[in-house]
């Protein structure tokens, strides 16, 4: 099974580095797509990073409280099978090998279409929906270069 580097995606406008607050995985742990990997802190927010792959964590590149740079590998995952590359990727073989394999973030067709119309990479848009899903409002906010709002408060407990 191939080892896939897992780079820190751009998580916000102007963010170039983050502090690793905590790891939710350790070397040797099995991991599934959307499992929490680590929690990082920027000068603007605290964010949980989730996995884009199913596999086994083989190497963590940072310790807790270390600074990680956007675009650099956070860890390496041994990916099960060959699903690391999207089968709909029709670029030449050389380009496919050079590209970092990844699974697109959760988003709906209208959101993907809006990103395509504006030339936005989905990985650049921080999702605020369930499980990090990218919503239309997230794309509009990204276009206006505004940070996402805090998550909504939990519904009040019903008085019985």
N, C-alpha and C positions, 0 to 999 in steps of 0.2 A: 504494500500500500504506500502511495506517495506521501511524503511530508510536505504540508502546505504551510507557507509562512502566513501569519495572520496579522496584516498591518493595521495600525491604529488609523481608522478612517477620520476624515475631517469632520469634527463634530460641531463646528460653529464658525461663523465669520471671524476671521482674524485669529483663531485659536491655533497655535503652533506646537504647544506642548501641554501635557497634563501630568498630574501627580497620581500615582497608583495608590488609592486608599486601601483597597483590600482585594484579594483574589478569592473567587468563589470556587476555583478549581486548583488542582495541583498536578504535577507531572504524573502521568500514568492513569489519570481519571478519564473514564469514558465521558463523551460530551455529545449532546444532540443539538440540532439546529434550534436557535432561540433560547438555549440554556444561558443563564447568566455566567459570564466569564470573570469580569472584574468590575469594580467601581472606581471611577476616576474623578478627579476634581480639577476644574479649570478656574480661572479667575472670575468666571461668571456663574458656574453651576456645578453640581455633582451629577454625574451621569453613570448609568449602568451599561456596560458593553455586553452584547450577547453574541453567541456563536452563529456563524453563517453556515457551519458544516456539521455533519455527523462524523464522529471519529474518536480518537484518543489523544489527549493532550500529551505531547512528547517533550516539550521544552518551554519554560517560561523565561522570557528575556529580561524581566525586571523583578526586583524585590518590592515589597510594600514600602511606600514613601519615596520611591525613586521617581524621577521625572522621565516620561516617555514622550518622544517627538512624533507628531502626526506624520504618517507615511512609513514609519519604521515598524518592524515586526514586533508585536507584543509577545507572541508565542508561536510555536509550530504545532500543527495538528496532523496526526496520521489519519488521512481520510480513508474511510471505508469504500472499497470499490473504486469506480471511476466517475462518481457523480460530482467531483470537484469542478469539472468543466461543464458548463451548460451545453447540452447537445445541440442547441439551436445556434451555437457560435460558429459562423461560417467564414471567419477570417482565415487567412493563410496559416499553415501549421506554425511557421516561425513566430508570427504575431501571437498565436495562442500560447506558445511556450513562454514568451516574454511577459505576457499579461499576468497579473495576479488573479487566479481563479476566484470567483466569488458568486454568491447567490444574491440576486437583487433583494433589497429590503421589502418588507410588506407594504403594498400600496395597491390602490384600485386602478382600473384602466384610465379613468378620467385624470387621476393624479399623474400617472405615467405619461399620458398624452400631453398634459400641461408642462411637465418637465422637458419633454422632447421639444415642444414648441419654443421653449425659452432657452434651450441648450443647457439645461441643468442636469448634473449627474445625481441620480437618486441617493448615492452614498453621501453626498454633501449636505443633504437636507435632514436635520434632526426630526425624527418622528415623535409626535406626542400622543398618538392613539394607543389602543390596547396592544401590548407586546411590541411597542415601538413602531407601530404602523404609521406610515406617512400619509397625512390627511391633506386635502386641498388647502386648508388654512395654513398648514406648515409650509407649503410651497409659496403661498402668497406672502407669508411672513418672511421667508427666505428671500423672496424677490425684493422686499422692502428693507432687508438687512436688519430685522428686529429679532431679538432673542425670543424664544418661545415663552408663553405664559406658564406660570406654575401649574401643576396638575390641579384639577378641581378638588374641592374638599369632599370627604366621604359623605354620603347622604346621612341626614340626622337619624338617630335611632328613634323608632316610633315609641311614643309614650303609651304604655298599656297598663 
